[in-house]
Amino acid sequence: MSDSVTRRRFIGAAGAAAGGMLLGGAEGQAQAAEARKKLKIIAVSCSRRAGATTAGGLKIALEAAKAVAPERIEIELIDLAGKQLQAQVAAGLEVPPGQTDDFLPIAEKLADPQVAGLIIGTPVYYSSMSSVCKDFIERLGVFHKECTLSNVVGGVLAVGAARNGGQEVTIMSVQATLHAHEMVVVGAGRKTTRFGACLWANAEGGVEEQTNRAAAEDLGRRVGEVALAIGKPA
């Protein structure tokens, strides 16, 4: 995939024209206006364990984001467990013969002009992000040249093996990459952890443990609130 990937490449003027032919008159204009009001928030779980604490925390965050404006905000969780992101593509290398590149359909989802928020979740490895998260971030470079993710609201959730297991350091490391895309980076607000959602994997009750749930909810709420305030990305 070239560096010139933009939302327009995936959505395209052709798609807009086709939609215009299908929707005519006042009814079509009303439906088009309603579609423009919709915002989408995507969460990406960068854990090798499908459906584990990282994904569970992101589900809670997404539900909280949607609750900000249920009629306007749509949500989606992308779980990277088991997917091949082919990080070498970010360095200009080709995908080895016989291997797949699972990043392409993910890029199409992120290129949707209705995407107003992106929440990245990662387990903590020695006070740093997972290798899956690093691969994902490197592949996001395809959007960097034209700042396709500019003004998209970004939030980060980190899961550590201890209550204070390097989550905030990891969160700030991921946030630094989002700033490079001109994203609007938010934390979890005033009630819980400041920088993002800090979850403890070994808490009794797991992701539903009170502190874990509160942190995920606060992050999702902030992403939803700010995305709604900014409106649809340009």
N, C-alpha and C positions, 0 to 999 in steps of 0.2 A: 504494500500500500504506500503511495507516495505521500510526501509531506504536505501536499496541497489539499489533503482531505478536509472538507468543510461540511457543515450541515447541508449546504445547498447541493453538494455532490450526491448525497443520499436522498434528499427530498426532491430537489430539482425543480426547475421551472416547468418541466414537462409534467411532473406530477400535479403541480398547482393548476396548470392549464386543463389537465384531464378532470380535476375536481371541479373546475369552473364550468365545464361542459355538462357535468352530471347535475350540478346544483344551479338551477336557473331562477331568476326572479327574486322576489322578496324572501321566499322561503329559503332559497339557497344562500342569500346574504345573511339571513338570521342564523342559519346553521354554521356558516363560516365564522361569523362573529362569536358565536358560542364556543367554537373550537379554539379560537384565539385566546379565550379566557382560561383555558385549561393549562395547568402547569404540571410538570412531571418531576418527581424526585426519585432518583435511582440510588440504591445502596449496593455496594460491591463488597462481598465477603472474601478476604484474601487469606483464608485458612485452607490447609490441605485436608481438613476434616469437614466433610459435608454436614451441614445442619448442626454444627457444634455451637459453642458459646458465642463465637463471633457472629455467626449467622443469626442466632437467636436474639442477640442484642440488637442487631440491625433491624430485625423484624419489629421489635418494640419501638425503635427509633422511627421507623417508617410509619407505624400506626399513629405515633404522636404527631408526626409531621402532617399526616392526612387529616387528623382531628382539628388542625388549625382552620381548615376550610374544606370540609369533605366534598362540597359540590364543585370545587375547582382543582384540588390537588389529587393527582394520580400517583401511585407508588409502584415500584418494582424492585425486587431483590435479585441480584445476580450472584450466584455462588461459584467461585472459581475453582472449587475443589475438583480435581480430576481433569481440569482443562489444560490444554497446551497453549501457552501464550507466546512461545518462540521469541524470547527476548532479543536474540541475535539480530532480528529484523531491525531493531532500533539502531543497530550499529551498521546498517547497510548490508548485512549478510542475508543470503537467501535461506528459505526454509529447506531443510534437507529433504531429498526425494523420499516420498512415501510417508512423510509426516504431515499432519494437519496444523492449521493455524486457527485456533479458536478465538483469537482476538477480533477477527474481522466482523462477526455478527455483533460483538459487544460494541465495537466502534460505531456501527450503524445505529445502535440504540442511543449512544451518547451524542451522536450527531443530530438527533432529533431537535429541531428548534424549540420544542416545548419543554425540553429539559431545563429546569430552573435550579435544581439542587443535586449534589452528588455527595453521598456519605461513604467514606472508605473505612472499612473495618479490618483490623489486622491483629493476630496474636503477637505477643511480645517475645522476641528471641534475644536474650542478652541486651536488654534495653534498646532494641532496634526492631524495625519492621520485619515481617516474614519475607523470605525470598520470593514468594508468590506476589506479595505486595510490591516489592521492588521491580519485578518483571512487569507488573501491570502499569506502574508509574512510568517505567521506561517506554512502554508502548504508547502511553498517552502523549509522547513527544510528537506523534503524528498530527496532533491538534495545535501544537505550539506555534508554528510559523505564522499562522493567520489568527492566533488567539481565539480559536473557535469556542473555547470554554470561558471566555471573558465574561465577567458578571454572573456566572453561575455560582450559586452559593455552595461552599464546601465545608463539610464537617468530618471529623475523624473520631473513630471509636477504637480503643485498644484493649485487649484482654491479656492480663498477666497471671502468672501462676501464684503470685502473692498479692495481697491487697495493695501494697506499695511496691510493685514489681517492675518499675520502669515504664509504666503506661504513659505518663506525661512526656517523658523524653521521646518516646516513640511517636506520640501524637504530634509533637512539634516538628519532628523530622518529616513526617508526611505532610504537615501543613506547609512547610517550606517549599515543597514541590508545587503545591497548589497556587501559592503566590506567583510562581513563575508563569502560570497560565492566566494571570489577572483575574483569578477567581476571588470571590468575596468570602473570606474564611471566617467562620464563627466558632465559638466555643459552646459549652453546655449551659452558659448562663450563670446566674448568681447563686442558685440553690445548691449545686453540687460541685463537681470538678470544673475548674475555670476553662481549661484549654480544650477539652473534649470529653467524651464519655470514657471513664476509666472503669473497667469491669474486672472482677476477680473470678477466675475460672474455677477455683476450688471452694467458692462460697457455698455454705449449706443452703440448698434451694436453687443452686445454679444461677442461671440468668434471671430467674424470678425473685432472687433474693432482693430485699428492699432497696439496698444501696445500688445494686446493679441495675435494677429496673428504673430507679429514679434517674440515674446518670444517663441511661439510654433515652429515656423519655425527654429529659431536658435538652439533650442534643437534637433530637428529632424536632422538638417544638421550635427551637431557635432556627433551625434550617428552614422549617416551614414558614415561620413568621417573616424572616428576612426575604425568602424567595417570593412570598406574597407581596411584600412591600416593594420589591424591585420590579416585579412583574415579569412578563415573558422576555427571555434573552433576545438581544438584537440579532 
